[in-house]
Amino acid sequence: MKNILKFFLILAVVVSVQQVSAQKAQKLGHINFAQLYELMPGQDSIKKAFADYQSQLQTQFQAMQSEYETKLTDYQNNQATMSNIIKQTKEKEILDLQKRIQDFQQTAQEDLQAKEAELTAPIIDKARNAVKDVAKENGYTFIFNSTEGLLLYTEPADDIMGLVKKKLGLK
């Protein structure tokens, strides 16, 4: 009987210890990640590299646009003296060039987005890693991005912007 009593007593202690550890308090925090990103060093070089790339694409687009306008003007001015076969050939050239310009615009837009992602990825990764390190160092269970407004309601939480800025050596 004593053994059964000891067994149940030990079992009760073990169960209560497990419940206490399972109910560990969760620590919540939030940060305005967009604001942190803007504070990160290297923004000037990213903006310059992006502007340079954008300028190259713009120069190429303007050259294509100029060629299109030249061919169109030439066609309109000389159309009356052209034979049917030359008219058809010129019209096909103009339409082909117009399609190339449209394709170029679409591809250029996709390239710009890819270039921006390529340039910003190292800074974003550095900021995310700093947030992760601060969360681990300070015992946070969850950190929410207050920029995106993903939460409609939460209990008051700590803003860890100061801790992350300190971690990154930002003012």
C-alpha positions in Angstrom: 0.0 0.0 0.0 2.8 2.3 0.9 4.5 1.6 -2.5 1.2 2.5 -4.4 0.9 5.7 -2.4 4.6 6.6 -3.1 4.0 5.8 -6.8 1.0 8.2 -7.0 2.8 10.9 -5.1 5.7 10.7 -7.4 3.4 10.7 -10.4 1.5 13.7 -9.1 4.8 15.6 -8.7 6.0 14.7 -12.2 2.7 15.8 -13.8 2.7 19.1 -11.9 6.3 19.8 -12.9 5.5 19.1 -16.6 2.4 21.4 -16.4 4.5 24.2 -14.9 7.2 23.9 -17.6 4.5 23.7 -20.3 3.0 26.9 -19.1 6.2 28.9 -19.4 5.4 32.5 -19.8 5.7 33.8 -23.4 7.5 37.0 -24.0 6.2 39.1 -26.9 8.0 41.9 -28.7 7.5 44.0 -31.9 9.6 46.0 -34.2 9.0 48.3 -37.1 11.2 46.4 -39.6 10.8 49.0 -42.4 12.2 51.7 -40.0 15.0 49.4 -39.0 15.8 48.7 -42.7 16.0 52.4 -43.5 18.5 52.9 -40.6 20.8 50.1 -41.9 24.1 51.3 -43.5 24.7 50.7 -47.2 21.4 52.3 -48.4 23.3 54.9 -50.5 25.3 52.3 -52.4 22.2 50.2 -53.0 20.3 53.2 -54.3 23.2 54.2 -56.6 23.6 50.7 -58.0 19.9 50.4 -58.6 19.8 53.9 -60.3 22.8 52.9 -62.5 21.1 49.7 -63.6 17.8 51.5 -64.2 19.6 54.1 -66.2 21.2 51.5 -68.5 17.8 50.0 -69.1 16.3 53.4 -69.8 19.1 54.2 -72.3 18.4 50.9 -74.1 14.7 51.7 -74.2 15.2 55.2 -75.5 17.4 53.8 -78.3 14.7 51.3 -79.3 12.0 54.1 -79.1 14.1 56.4 -81.3 14.6 53.6 -83.9 10.9 53.0 -83.9 10.0 56.7 -84.4 12.6 57.0 -87.1 11.2 54.0 -89.0 7.7 55.1 -88.5 8.4 58.7 -89.7 10.3 57.3 -92.8 7.4 55.0 -93.6 4.8 57.8 -93.3 6.9 60.2 -95.4 7.6 57.7 -98.2 4.6 55.5 -98.2 3.1 57.1 -101.3 6.2 56.2 -103.4 6.6 52.7 -102.0 5.6 49.5 -103.8 3.2 47.2 -102.0 5.9 44.7 -101.2 8.1 47.4 -99.7 5.1 48.8 -97.7 4.4 45.4 -96.3 8.0 44.8 -95.4 8.3 48.2 -93.7 5.0 47.7 -91.8 6.2 44.3 -90.6 9.5 45.8 -89.4 7.6 48.5 -87.5 5.2 46.0 -85.9 8.1 43.7 -85.0 10.0 46.6 -83.4 6.9 47.7 -81.6 6.5 44.2 -80.1 10.2 44.1 -79.2 9.7 47.4 -77.3 6.7 46.0 -75.4 8.6 42.8 -74.6 11.6 44.9 -73.5 9.5 46.9 -71.2 8.0 43.9 -69.5 11.4 42.2 -69.1 13.0 45.4 -67.9 10.4 45.7 -65.1 11.0 42.1 -64.0 14.8 42.7 -64.2 14.5 45.8 -62.0 12.5 43.9 -59.4 15.1 41.1 -59.4 18.0 43.6 -59.2 16.3 45.3 -56.2 15.8 42.0 -54.4 19.5 41.1 -55.1 20.8 44.4 -53.8 18.6 44.5 -50.7 18.9 40.8 -49.6 22.2 41.2 -47.7 20.9 44.1 -45.6 17.6 42.4 -44.9 19.3 39.2 -43.9 21.6 41.2 -41.6 18.7 42.9 -39.9 16.7 39.7 -39.6 19.6 38.0 -38.0 20.1 40.8 -35.5 16.4 40.6 -34.6 16.7 36.9 -34.1 19.8 37.3 -32.0 18.2 40.0 -29.8 15.1 37.8 -29.4 17.2 34.8 -28.2 19.4 36.9 -26.0 16.4 38.5 -24.2 14.2 35.5 -24.0 11.5 36.6 -26.5 9.1 33.9 -27.7 7.6 36.0 -30.5 8.6 39.2 -32.3 6.1 40.8 -34.6 6.7 43.1 -37.5 4.6 46.2 -36.6 5.2 47.6 -40.1 2.9 45.1 -41.8 0.1 45.3 -39.3 -0.3 41.5 -39.2 -1.9 41.6 -35.7 -5.2 43.1 -35.0 -4.9 42.7 -31.3 -2.2 41.6 -28.9 -1.4 42.2 -25.3 1.1 45.0 -24.8 4.5 43.9 -26.0 8.0 45.4 -25.9 9.4 47.3 -28.8 12.9 45.9 -29.4 14.0 48.6 -31.9 16.5 50.0 -29.3 18.0 46.7 -28.6 18.4 45.8 -32.3 19.9 49.2 -33.1 22.4 48.7 -30.3 23.2 45.2 -31.6 23.9 46.7 -35.0 25.7 49.7 -33.7 23.2 52.1 -35.1 22.1 55.4 -33.5 
